[in-house]
Amino acid sequence: MRFYFYAISGMVSALIAWSFSQIFLIDLREFFSSKSLPFNPDLILLPIVAASLVVAMVVTEIFLSNPTRYKANRRVLPPYLWAALGMGAVAGLVASALTGVLYQTGVPAWSVRIISWSLIGFFTGLGEGVSWRLRSVEGKTRKAMQRLRKGALYGLEAGFLAAVGVEILRGVLELGGYEDPLGFLILGLALGLSLGFATSPTYQVALRAGEGFEAIDPSYDDTERIRPYLKNPDLRFVTLDDYKFIEEGLSIQLPAITKRQIKKQILVGSSLDADIVIPDLPLEAASLEVNERNVTLSCLTEGAVQLQSKRLAVGGKLVTLRHNQILTLFHALDEDKYYRFVFYDRFLDPEA
């Protein structure tokens, strides 16, 4: 679904921008009483298209990163929206200025279009990456720089490939005056798909600790008490802070695929051999298996596991977890006490 949203957003924004620019260009032609403008039309066309594409990608990224928080997304959107408009307009002005210079030097028109579209793609990817970096709690990590470079590079490649594809179509098909709208449609599609791939998170599934897990005061010394913690190095908390124990509100990032050599499972229980060690649970309460973001749950101790309102049985059918389902793990000796996790399969950003 992520790629569909990015692709649709790119295509729609490109067509809207082209249509909007034509209104300006037609009105300006009437103002100058001439069939041709006294300046390069790209000076109007490219800034509008670039600004529209950057805005579309930034808005899409914000709403897809936090798919369940629409009101919060609307609150944080305005400053990034204006920043995206500014960056896109500057990118379009740079591209139009460059095209004007290149046309005067006698460079073939097709090569000028390839260069200008590549620049628009580069700045679109850069704008989306900057927006994400400023907003995300992971903005100061190594991952942020990798994503920024990846987005700019993929945007550059998308602009280049879209321009080459349009030039090929121009040579083999009679487009009947629809070269520009078709071209920008392809540009929007290419940018949407490439940035959807470039910004695809390295994780999408997570367990968020809920009821039963308590907040821990770091100033309180209670070293003798065993607390819930992560033992498997493939698991980590999605936070910049250095947490040692599982606390309410923390999210545990699950790997894209389980990689244990003996059992391809994530074991949850009180055993010191478990991957998620939680005291008071049975030694082996439950297991999770992750395969390409598809997570299945198994009950390993009778009566110890409940998904939503249904108790699971040992040896029963594997259950595929779904977004926002509540997983309850009961204490071994007291069923009135339990730990709860909320499962996410749309966990695209720590703020989600």
C-alpha positions as CSV (number, residue, x, y, z in Angstrom):
1,M,0.0,0.0,0.0
2,R,2.9,2.4,0.7
3,F,4.0,2.3,-2.9
4,Y,0.5,2.8,-4.2
5,F,0.0,6.0,-2.1
6,Y,3.4,7.4,-3.1
7,A,2.7,6.6,-6.8
8,I,-0.8,8.1,-6.8
9,S,0.4,11.2,-4.9
10,G,3.2,11.8,-7.4
11,M,1.0,11.4,-10.4
12,V,-1.8,13.6,-9.1
13,S,0.4,16.3,-7.9
14,A,2.3,16.4,-11.2
15,L,-0.8,16.7,-13.2
16,I,-2.3,19.4,-11.0
17,A,0.9,21.4,-11.1
18,W,1.0,21.1,-14.9
19,S,-2.6,22.3,-15.2
20,F,-2.0,25.1,-12.8
21,S,1.1,26.3,-14.7
22,Q,-0.9,26.3,-18.0
23,I,-3.4,28.8,-16.5
24,F,-0.5,31.1,-15.7
25,L,1.2,30.7,-19.0
26,I,-2.0,31.2,-21.0
27,D,-2.9,34.4,-19.0
28,L,0.7,35.7,-19.5
29,R,0.5,35.1,-23.2
30,E,-2.7,37.2,-23.4
31,F,-1.0,39.9,-21.3
32,F,1.9,40.2,-23.6
33,S,-0.4,39.9,-26.7
34,S,1.9,37.4,-28.2
35,K,1.9,33.7,-29.1
36,S,5.3,33.3,-27.4
37,L,6.5,34.7,-24.1
38,P,9.5,37.0,-23.8
39,F,11.1,34.6,-21.3
40,N,11.6,30.9,-21.0
41,P,8.2,29.2,-20.0
42,D,10.2,26.8,-17.8
43,L,10.6,29.8,-15.4
44,I,6.9,29.3,-14.6
45,L,6.4,25.6,-15.3
46,L,9.3,24.0,-13.4
47,P,9.0,25.9,-10.0
48,I,5.3,25.0,-9.9
49,V,5.9,21.3,-10.8
50,A,8.8,21.0,-8.4
51,A,7.0,22.6,-5.5
52,S,4.0,20.5,-6.0
53,L,6.0,17.3,-6.1
54,V,8.0,18.1,-3.0
55,V,4.8,19.0,-1.1
56,A,3.1,15.8,-2.2
57,M,6.0,13.6,-1.1
58,V,6.4,15.3,2.2
59,V,2.7,15.2,3.0
60,T,2.5,11.5,2.0
61,E,5.5,10.6,4.1
62,I,4.0,12.4,7.2
63,F,0.7,10.7,7.0
64,L,2.1,7.2,6.1
65,S,4.7,7.4,9.0
66,N,1.8,7.9,11.5
67,P,-1.1,6.2,9.8
68,T,-3.3,6.2,13.0
69,R,-2.7,9.8,14.1
70,Y,-4.5,12.0,11.6
71,K,-5.2,14.9,13.9
72,A,-1.7,15.0,15.1
73,N,-0.4,14.9,11.5
74,R,-2.5,17.9,10.6
75,R,-1.1,19.8,13.5
76,V,2.5,19.2,12.6
77,L,2.0,19.6,8.9
78,P,2.0,23.4,8.3
79,P,5.7,24.2,8.9
80,Y,6.9,21.3,6.8
81,L,4.4,22.2,4.1
82,W,5.8,25.7,3.8
83,A,9.3,24.4,3.9
84,A,8.5,22.0,1.1
85,L,6.9,24.7,-1.0
86,G,10.0,26.9,-0.6
87,M,12.5,24.1,-1.4
88,G,10.5,23.0,-4.4
89,A,10.2,26.5,-5.7
90,V,13.9,27.1,-5.4
91,A,14.6,23.7,-7.1
92,G,12.4,24.7,-10.0
93,L,14.0,28.1,-10.3
94,V,17.5,26.5,-10.4
95,A,16.3,24.0,-13.0
96,S,14.6,26.6,-15.1
97,A,17.7,28.9,-15.0
98,L,19.9,26.0,-16.0
99,T,17.6,25.1,-18.9
100,G,17.7,28.7,-20.1
101,V,21.5,28.7,-20.1
102,L,21.7,25.4,-21.9
103,Y,19.2,26.3,-24.6
104,Q,21.3,29.4,-25.4
105,T,24.4,27.2,-25.8
106,G,22.7,25.1,-28.5
107,V,22.4,21.9,-26.4
108,P,19.8,19.5,-27.7
109,A,16.4,20.0,-26.1
110,W,16.1,16.3,-25.0
111,S,19.3,16.6,-23.0
112,V,18.1,19.8,-21.4
113,R,14.9,18.1,-20.3
114,I,16.8,15.1,-18.9
115,I,19.0,17.4,-16.8
116,S,16.2,19.6,-15.5
117,W,14.0,16.6,-14.6
118,S,16.9,15.0,-12.8
119,L,17.4,18.1,-10.8
120,I,13.7,18.2,-9.8
121,G,13.9,14.6,-8.8
122,F,17.0,15.2,-6.7
123,F,15.5,18.1,-4.8
124,T,12.2,16.3,-4.3
125,G,14.0,13.4,-2.6
126,L,16.1,15.8,-0.7
127,G,13.1,17.8,0.6
128,E,11.3,14.6,1.7
129,G,14.4,13.4,3.5
130,V,15.0,16.8,5.3
131,S,11.4,16.9,6.4
132,W,11.6,13.4,7.9
133,R,15.0,14.1,9.6
134,L,13.7,17.3,11.3
135,R,10.6,15.6,12.6
136,S,11.8,12.1,13.6
137,V,13.4,11.1,16.9
138,E,15.9,9.2,14.7
139,G,16.9,12.4,13.0
140,K,20.3,12.5,14.6
141,T,21.2,8.9,14.0
142,R,23.3,7.4,11.2
143,K,20.0,6.0,9.7
144,A,18.9,9.6,9.1
145,M,21.9,10.5,6.9
146,Q,21.6,7.2,5.0
147,R,17.9,7.9,4.3
148,L,18.7,11.5,3.3
149,R,21.3,10.4,0.8
150,K,19.2,7.5,-0.4
151,G,16.2,9.7,-1.0
152,A,18.1,12.3,-2.9
153,L,19.9,9.7,-5.0
154,Y,16.7,7.8,-5.8
155,G,14.9,11.0,-6.7
156,L,17.8,11.9,-9.1
157,E,17.6,8.5,-10.7
158,A,13.8,8.7,-11.0
159,G,13.9,12.1,-12.7
160,F,16.6,10.9,-15.1
161,L,14.7,7.6,-16.0
162,A,11.4,9.4,-16.4
163,A,12.9,12.0,-18.8
164,V,14.6,9.3,-20.8
165,G,11.4,7.3,-21.0
166,V,9.4,10.3,-22.2
167,E,12.1,11.0,-24.9
168,I,11.8,7.4,-26.1
169,L,8.0,7.8,-26.2
170,R,8.3,11.0,-28.2
171,G,10.3,9.1,-30.8
172,V,8.0,6.2,-31.3
173,L,4.5,7.6,-30.7
174,E,2.5,10.5,-31.9
175,L,1.4,12.1,-28.7
176,G,-0.8,14.8,-30.3
177,G,0.3,17.7,-28.1
178,Y,0.0,15.7,-24.9
179,E,3.7,15.3,-24.5
180,D,4.0,17.6,-21.4
181,P,1.1,16.2,-19.3
182,L,2.0,12.6,-20.1
183,G,5.7,13.4,-19.4
184,F,4.9,15.0,-16.0
185,L,2.5,12.1,-15.2
186,I,5.4,9.7,-15.8
187,L,7.7,11.9,-13.7
188,G,5.3,11.9,-10.8
189,L,4.8,8.1,-11.0
190,A,8.6,7.5,-11.2
191,L,9.3,9.8,-8.2
192,G,6.5,8.3,-6.2
193,L,7.6,4.7,-6.7
194,S,11.3,5.5,-6.2
195,L,10.8,7.5,-3.0
196,G,8.3,5.0,-1.7
197,F,11.1,2.4,-2.0
198,A,13.8,4.7,-0.8
199,T,11.9,5.7,2.3
200,S,10.6,2.2,3.1
201,P,11.5,1.6,6.7
202,T,13.9,-1.1,7.8
203,Y,11.2,-2.2,10.2
204,Q,7.4,-2.2,10.2
205,V,6.4,-4.6,12.9
206,A,6.7,-3.9,16.6
207,L,5.4,-4.8,20.1
208,R,4.5,-1.8,22.2
209,A,4.7,-2.5,26.0
210,G,1.4,-1.7,27.8
211,E,-0.4,-2.7,31.0
212,G,1.7,-4.7,33.4
213,F,5.0,-3.1,32.5
214,E,5.8,-0.3,34.9
215,A,7.9,2.8,34.5
216,I,11.3,2.6,36.2
217,D,12.8,5.5,38.1
218,P,16.5,5.5,37.1
219,S,17.5,7.0,40.5
220,Y,15.9,4.1,42.4
221,D,18.3,1.2,43.1
222,D,16.5,-2.1,42.9
223,T,19.2,-4.3,41.4
224,E,18.0,-7.5,43.1
225,R,14.7,-7.5,41.3
226,I,14.5,-9.2,37.9
227,R,12.9,-6.9,35.4
228,P,11.7,-7.6,31.8
229,Y,14.5,-7.1,29.3
230,L,15.5,-8.0,25.8
231,K,18.2,-10.7,25.4
232,N,18.1,-11.3,21.6
233,P,20.5,-8.8,19.8
234,D,18.1,-8.8,16.8
235,L,15.6,-7.0,19.1
236,R,15.9,-3.3,20.2
237,F,13.9,-0.5,21.6
238,V,12.8,2.2,19.1
239,T,14.2,5.1,21.0
240,L,17.4,7.2,21.2
241,D,17.6,6.8,24.9
242,D,19.5,3.9,26.4
243,Y,16.8,1.7,28.1
244,K,17.9,-1.5,29.8
245,F,14.5,-2.9,30.7
246,I,11.0,-3.1,29.1
247,E,8.8,-0.3,30.3
248,E,5.3,0.8,29.6
249,G,5.1,2.8,26.4
250,L,8.4,1.5,24.9
251,S,8.2,-0.2,21.5
252,I,10.2,-3.3,20.6
253,Q,11.3,-3.4,17.0
254,L,11.0,-6.8,15.5
255,P,13.3,-8.0,12.7
256,A,12.0,-8.3,9.2
257,I,12.7,-12.0,9.5
258,T,13.7,-14.2,12.5
259,K,17.3,-15.4,12.2
260,R,17.9,-17.8,15.1
261,Q,19.9,-20.8,14.0
262,I,18.3,-23.5,16.1
263,K,14.6,-22.3,16.2
264,K,13.4,-19.6,13.9
265,Q,11.3,-18.1,16.6
266,I,11.3,-15.2,19.2
267,L,10.7,-16.9,22.5
268,V,8.8,-15.0,25.2
269,G,9.0,-16.2,28.8
270,S,10.8,-16.1,32.2
271,S,13.5,-18.5,31.1
272,L,16.9,-16.9,30.8
273,D,17.2,-18.5,27.4
274,A,14.2,-16.5,26.1
275,D,14.6,-13.7,23.7
276,I,12.2,-11.5,25.6
277,V,12.7,-12.3,29.3
278,I,9.7,-11.4,31.5
279,P,9.6,-12.5,35.1
280,D,6.6,-14.3,36.6
281,L,5.6,-15.7,33.2
282,P,5.9,-19.5,32.5
283,L,9.4,-20.4,31.4
284,E,8.2,-20.6,27.8
285,A,4.9,-18.7,27.4
286,A,4.8,-17.9,23.7
287,S,6.8,-17.7,20.5
288,L,6.7,-15.3,17.6
289,E,7.9,-16.0,14.1
290,V,8.5,-13.2,11.7
291,N,8.7,-13.7,7.9
292,E,8.7,-10.6,5.7
293,R,6.7,-8.6,8.2
294,N,4.1,-11.4,8.6
295,V,4.2,-12.4,12.3
296,T,2.6,-15.6,13.7
297,L,2.0,-16.4,17.3
298,S,2.2,-19.7,19.1
299,C,1.1,-20.6,22.7
300,L,3.7,-22.7,24.5
301,T,2.1,-23.0,27.9
302,E,-1.6,-23.8,28.4
303,G,-3.6,-20.7,29.6
304,A,-0.6,-18.4,29.4
305,V,-1.5,-16.5,26.2
306,Q,-4.5,-14.5,25.1
307,L,-5.0,-12.6,21.8
308,Q,-7.7,-9.9,22.1
309,S,-10.4,-11.8,24.1
310,K,-9.5,-15.4,23.0
311,R,-7.2,-17.7,25.0
312,L,-4.9,-19.7,22.8
313,A,-4.2,-23.4,23.3
314,V,-0.9,-25.3,23.2
315,G,-0.4,-27.0,19.8
316,G,-3.2,-25.0,18.3
317,K,-3.2,-23.3,14.9
318,L,-0.7,-20.6,14.4
319,V,-2.3,-17.2,14.6
320,T,-1.2,-14.3,12.3
321,L,-1.1,-11.1,14.2
322,R,-2.9,-8.0,12.9
323,H,-2.4,-4.3,13.5
324,N,-3.5,-3.0,16.9
325,Q,-4.3,-6.4,18.3
326,I,-3.6,-6.8,22.1
327,L,-1.5,-9.7,23.3
328,T,-1.9,-10.7,26.9
329,L,0.6,-12.9,28.8
330,F,-0.5,-14.2,32.2
331,H,1.6,-14.8,35.2
332,A,2.5,-18.5,35.9
333,L,1.0,-18.6,39.4
334,D,-1.6,-15.8,39.4
335,E,-4.0,-15.4,36.4
336,D,-5.2,-12.0,37.8
337,K,-1.8,-10.5,36.9
338,Y,-0.5,-10.2,33.4
339,Y,1.6,-8.2,30.9
340,R,0.2,-6.7,27.7
341,F,1.6,-5.8,24.3
342,V,0.0,-4.0,21.4
343,F,1.1,-5.3,18.0
344,Y,1.9,-2.9,15.2
345,D,2.4,-3.8,11.5
346,R,2.3,-0.2,10.4
347,F,5.0,0.9,12.7
348,L,6.8,3.2,10.2
349,D,8.3,5.7,12.5
350,P,8.9,6.0,16.2
351,E,6.3,8.6,16.7
352,A,3.6,6.2,15.4
